[in-house]
């Protein structure tokens, strides 16, 4: 049974009741299969109704769900023959940003993404997906490698933002993010980015200045976290829900604004409830996006990317 968010409490109560009835049925001779089926149907209906009308703040909570698939899960479910490539050839190998060579649907690609980790130890190891300068320089190295060997690039974005620590700033965090963004824009090969959880600030755009930007239905993408925005505007993080509404962080809002190009539907209740289905849907969407870009030459890919970003906000 997945962890439940605050707004899912009615669903949690129904599913707890179903579990109790199942235990009762297994322990005795009572025939309560009909009641169990009725409650399961009610729980499924309530879950669908709840997720059909999520607020931006609720979507933010879903995007941050600890059981949501992470980069290593997408690798296992989408990428064959994966060969990791490590290090920025200058300072260190940042574990918050991972990447390497592989095959997506039989097509050779370079895949890069943020890894948040699944438990305390792995989250500390991967720095909660917050990349340092060496992580973005590693991404630059891998993108340039892809460009040299004419391989499409796929990036999976899931970060609250780049690491803001003093040491990261001393090693040139802002410059590394800017160079990574520049590299995305200058590639002569197709670049498809997918916002799979959180897409936060420059830490996200450094991997997402792509020809096609896809976004999961319940992912979020913004220049700052709702809590950070609320702290600036209202001097309190308690108004994060108001900030999320105003910032237009959802996939539907961003599609309407032209910031993203496609929305990938999630299983009912979010990607964490059926990771295999979510990963399969994303793999299919990325494959279709790469197919649509396959006829463009390097100059055409750069021109398409340039036009895409110059048009945002132009209306």
Beta strands, then each sheet from edge to edge (+ up, - down):
strand 1: 79-84
strand 2: 97-104
strand 3: 107-114
strand 4: 152-159
strand 5: 191-200
strand 6: 212-216
strand 7: 220-222
strand 8: 262-264
sheet 1: 1+ 2- 3+ 4+ 5+ 6+ 8+
sheet 2: 1+ 2- 3+ 4+ 5+ 7+
end
